[in-house]
Amino acid sequence: MFLSRLVLNPRDPRARRDLGNPYEMHATLAWLFEDPKVAHPLWRVESVRPPVVLLQSMVPPDFARLQRRDGYQGYFAKAPESKPYGLPDRINSGLVLRFRLEANPTVTRRGGRHGLWRVEEQLLWLRRQAEKFGFDVLGATVSRIERRSFTKRTADRPIVLLAVRFDGHLQVRNPQRLREGIMRGIGHGKALGLGLLSLASR
């Protein structure tokens, strides 16, 4: 597994387009891999000033592959950084870690998926995901709530997505299930910059 830090050039028109439309960002990042299905990339816009994208993948990205495309030579503000991500292999039961997760908390009602807009419901959703993926939430705050609206090339109407950022501490209960959550992502909207669970030592 690999973690990459991409600093985008805010003056580049394609970078600005991608920062404003997660569907376009997903399509651009797919070009970093010969086979995106094997790479299974998860990503998150970590900051917008400067514009930084955090990217997790199962294989190393090929940044030159993207920059060989016409119009992408000025996409990055500086050379991207990438390194192996070994923390998931060192997870043991009982370990306490800091976490960040930007996700799409939803419930299914009457055959449709609905976003959870109240903070209390969002935190309950997080605890349900924790149960599913083998960890306990020791403490968490909702640090950002956004209503994101963007267009998809093949869609007639805008897509509206709820994005919630959680920050806090967790304790590992089932290391294998937590590794699955890290690799697969958590919740819906994983192709659209959501679901990446970032972990760090306290």
Secondary structure in CASP SS format (residue, H / E / C, confidence):
PFRMAT SS
TARGET T0000
AUTHOR 0000-0000-0000
METHOD secondary structure of the structure
MODEL  1
M C 1.00
F E 1.00
L E 1.00
S E 1.00
R E 1.00
L E 1.00
V E 1.00
L E 1.00
N C 1.00
P C 1.00
R C 1.00
D C 1.00
P H 1.00
R H 1.00
A H 1.00
R H 1.00
R H 1.00
D H 1.00
L H 1.00
G H 1.00
N C 1.00
P H 1.00
Y H 1.00
E H 1.00
M H 1.00
H H 1.00
A H 1.00
T H 1.00
L H 1.00
A H 1.00
W C 1.00
L C 1.00
F C 1.00
E C 1.00
D C 1.00
P H 1.00
K H 1.00
V H 1.00
A H 1.00
H C 1.00
P C 1.00
L E 1.00
W E 1.00
R E 1.00
V E 1.00
E E 1.00
S E 1.00
V E 1.00
R C 1.00
P C 1.00
P E 1.00
V E 1.00
V E 1.00
L E 1.00
L E 1.00
Q E 1.00
S E 1.00
M C 1.00
V C 1.00
P C 1.00
P C 1.00
D C 1.00
F H 1.00
A H 1.00
R H 1.00
L H 1.00
Q H 1.00
R C 1.00
R C 1.00
D C 1.00
G C 1.00
Y C 1.00
Q C 1.00
G C 1.00
Y C 1.00
F E 1.00
A C 1.00
K C 1.00
A C 1.00
P C 1.00
E E 1.00
S E 1.00
K E 1.00
P E 1.00
Y C 1.00
G C 1.00
L H 1.00
P H 1.00
D H 1.00
R H 1.00
I C 1.00
N C 1.00
S C 1.00
G C 1.00
L C 1.00
V E 1.00
L E 1.00
R E 1.00
F E 1.00
R E 1.00
L E 1.00
E E 1.00
A E 1.00
N C 1.00
P C 1.00
T E 1.00
V E 1.00
T E 1.00
R E 1.00
R C 1.00
G C 1.00
G E 1.00
R E 1.00
H E 1.00
G E 1.00
L C 1.00
W C 1.00
R C 1.00
V H 1.00
E H 1.00
E H 1.00
Q H 1.00
L H 1.00
L H 1.00
W H 1.00
L H 1.00
R H 1.00
R H 1.00
Q H 1.00
A H 1.00
E H 1.00
K H 1.00
F C 1.00
G C 1.00
F E 1.00
D E 1.00
V E 1.00
L E 1.00
G E 1.00
A E 1.00
T E 1.00
V E 1.00
S E 1.00
R E 1.00
I E 1.00
E E 1.00
R E 1.00
R E 1.00
S E 1.00
F E 1.00
T C 1.00
K C 1.00
R C 1.00
T C 1.00
A C 1.00
D C 1.00
R C 1.00
P C 1.00
I E 1.00
V E 1.00
L E 1.00
L E 1.00
A E 1.00
V E 1.00
R E 1.00
F E 1.00
D E 1.00
G E 1.00
H E 1.00
L E 1.00
Q E 1.00
V E 1.00
R C 1.00
N C 1.00
P H 1.00
Q H 1.00
R H 1.00
L H 1.00
R H 1.00
E H 1.00
G H 1.00
I H 1.00
M H 1.00
R H 1.00
G C 1.00
I C 1.00
G C 1.00
H C 1.00
G C 1.00
K H 1.00
A H 1.00
L H 1.00
G C 1.00
L C 1.00
G C 1.00
L C 1.00
L E 1.00
S E 1.00
L E 1.00
A E 1.00
S E 1.00
R C 1.00
END
